[in-house]
Amino acid sequence: MKKTLARELMALVALSAAFGAAHAQGTAAEGIAKYREMLQDGNPAELFEMKGEELWKQKRGPKNASLEQCDLGKGPGVIKGAFVEMPRFFADTGRVQDLETRLITCMETLQGFKAEDITKTPFGRGEMANVTALATYVATASKGMDFNLPQAHAQEKLMFESGKRMFFTRGGTHDFSCASCHGSDDKRIRLQDLPNLTKNPGDGIGFAAWPAYRVSNSQMWGMQQRLNDCFRQQRFPEPKFGSDATIALGVYMGVNAKGAESIVPAIKR
């Protein structure tokens, strides 16, 4: 009798602890969601968007030209709807490009900047900071639109398959992969929910939320920097800006996000 009662008490304690943990997790997630909602009204990303618009229209570089004839896949100068269809194949470069690398191509061909010099510049400095602002401006023009990356070209399909393989490849000192954090549902790290990026995570989540303003370091991050930091957290070598590895991962996540609504510019912790 006493043993039975003890077992029942232990089970009750365990159930109570599990309920408490689940309740605490739910409360924390709700708190973060409310925190982001409050910040959204005064999202500093708007300042980067404004700077990007100025840079888009301003005549700069050795050729003293603007970027208003830059073709992002929808025709020269068309920015609405371009972001939600990238990365994509561009015939003039013969490769699949994301928004940031395509902008650098336009800065080189239209304005005369050297792409190599820009890509060697650290994030947040010089022309690299301008690329982030430009990406924020262009991406914001597609806010509320659904992602629909093209997969008609052979290179687009190849990049998707390459990105998928990379997403699940484990390595580094901690034997991590992208899927270690983003390969299944209901995962968290500290107070941060980790979306499952092997399928459509939903509106404004994952790929559909970058570029975004990072409150923790007061910086605007594009997808290239987001991926760079993911490699760092996995203890992988830092990828080169605009490398095939980062583009392939972008294609994989972007295709998986088909139908998801973009909320760029988002705000993150």
N, C-alpha and C positions, 0 to 999 in steps of 0.2 A: 504494500500500500504506500509506504513511504517512498520507495523507489519510483513508483508510478507517478506520485505527486511531484517528486523532484524532476523527473523527466518532463512533465507538463510545464513546470515552472521554467525550466531551461528553454523549452520550445517557445514559451511566451516571451521570455526575455529576448531571444534571438529574433522573433517576429517583430517585437517592439523596436529593436535596434535597426532592423532592415527598413522598417517603415520610417523611422527617424532619419536615416541616411537618405532615403528616397525623397522625403519631404524637404530635407536640407538642400539636396541637389536641385529639386524643382524650384525652391525659393531663390537659390543663387542664380539660376538661369533666368528666372523672371526679373530679378533685380538688375542683371546685366542688360536685359532687353529694355527695361524702363530707362536705364542710364543712357543707352544709345539713342533711345527715342527723344530724350530731353536734349541731347547734344545735336541731334540732326537739324533742329531749327537754326542753329548757328554754326553749321558745319564749315570749318575753315577751308574745306576743299573748294568752296566757291571762289576764294581768292586765287587759287591755282587755276581754276577754270577761266577767270577773268584775265589772268596773266597769259594763259594759253591762247585766248582769243586775240589779244594784242600781238603776240608773237606770230600768229597765223597770218595776220593782215600786214604786219610790219615788214618793210623792205630791209633785208639784212644780208650779211655775208659778202664774200668777194664779188658776187654777181649783183648785189644790191637788189634783190628780188624778194617778193613775199611767197608764202606757201599756198596762195589761193588757187593755184593750178595743180596742186598735189592730187594725184589719183590714188585713192585708198580702196579702189575696187568698184566704186559706183560711178566713176567718171571724174574728170578734172574738177576739183573744187567742191565736190559733193561729200558732205560729212555725215548727214543724217542717215542712219541705217548701216554705215560702214563698220562700226565697231562690233556689232552683233554678228557680223559675217567674217570675222578675222580670228585666228590666222587663216590665210588663204593663199593660193598660188598666184604669182604675178609673172606674166610672160616677159616683161622687160628685164627682170632680174633673174628669171629662170629658177626661182625658188619660192618656197612657202614662207611668208612673212607675217609676223604679228603687227599690231598697231605701232609699237615703239620702233621696231626695226624698219618698218615702212616709212615712218616719219623721217628717220635718219636718211633713208634713200632719197627722199624728196629734198631734205636739207642739203644733200650733196649735189644732186642733179640740178635743182632749181636755184639754190642760193650759193653753191660753191664751197660749202664746208667740206672738210675731209671726214668721211665716215669713220675711218680708223682712229682719228684723234678723239672723236666724240665717244666711241665705245670704250676707249681706254680711260676716260674720265670717271672718277668715282661717283656713285649715286649721290644726288643732291648738290652737285657742284657744277659750275660752268654751264656748258651746253647740255650736259646730261640732265641738269635741273630743268632746263628749258624743254627738253624732250618730255619729261614727266608732266610739265604744265600743258604742253601741247596735247599729250595723250588724254589728259583730264578734260580738256576742252572738247576734243573730238568725241570722246566716249560719252560725255554728258549729252551730246546731241542725239544719242540713241536711248536715252533714259526712258524706261517704260516699254521698250521694244523687246521682242523675244529673240533669243539666240537661235541662229540657223546657219551654222558653218557649212560651206560647200564641201562636198566630197566627190565631185565629179572627176577631177583631175587625178592622174595616177600618183603624183607626188603628194597630193592631199591625203589620199588613202594610205600611202606609205608612211607618212608622218603620223597618222592616227595609230597604225599598228606599231610603229616604233615607240610612240608615246605610251601606248598601253604596256608594252614590254618593259619600258623604263619604270613605269609607275609601280610595277610589282617586283622589280629587281632589288634584292637586298645587298647591302655592302657597307663599307665604312667600319669604323672601330666598334660601333654599336649594332652592326648587322641590321640596320633599318632600311625600309623602303618607304615610298610615298604611301603605300597601302598600310603600313604599320599604324599610321594615324588616320588615314582617310579611306580605308578599305572596307569598312563595315559600319553599321548603324550604332547609335547610342554610345559614342565614345567622347571622352572629355580629357583635357589636360589642365589641371588646376581648375579654374572657373571657366575655361574656354570650351565650348561645344565644338566638336570636330565633325564636319559634314562628311558624308559618304560620297566621294567623288567618282566612284566607279559606276554611278548611275546619275540620273538627273536629281540634284539635291533640292531643287525647288527655286522659287523666285528669289533673286537677290542674295543667293548663297554661293560660296565658293567662287568659281570663275566669273559669275555674274555680279560680283561685288568689288572688283578691282579695275581701275585705280581706286584707292581709298586713303582717307586721312587717318594716320595712326596717332591717337591721342597720347599714348605712352611715350612717344619720342618727338611729338610735334612735327611729323614729316608726312609728306605725300608719297605714297608708294604705288608704282605701277606693277604689272604682273611680272616683269623681268626681275624687279627687286624682291617681290614676294617669293618667287621661285628660288632666287639666289639665297634668301634667308632659310628656306626649307632645306636646301642642300647643306647649309651650315649646321642646322639643327640635327641633321642626319649624320653629321661628321664626315660628309663627302667633300672632296675638293671643290673649291668655288668654280662654278661654270663661267665661261666667257659670256659677256653680254651678247644676246642675240644668237647664241650657238644653236646648232640643230637640236641639241638635247632640250633646251628650254622651249624652242618652238614646237617640237614634237609633243612635249607634255601639255603645252597650251592647246594644241589641236585635240589631243585626247580628252582633256577636260572640257574644252569648248563644245565638241561634238556631243559629249555626254550631257551637256547642259541645254541641248536643243529644246526649245519651248519655254525655257526659264526666262523670266523677265529681268532685265538689267536695272539695277538701282544705282549705278555709278553716277556721281561720285558718292561712295559709301563712307561710313565712319567706323573705325575699329578701335579696340582698346589700345 
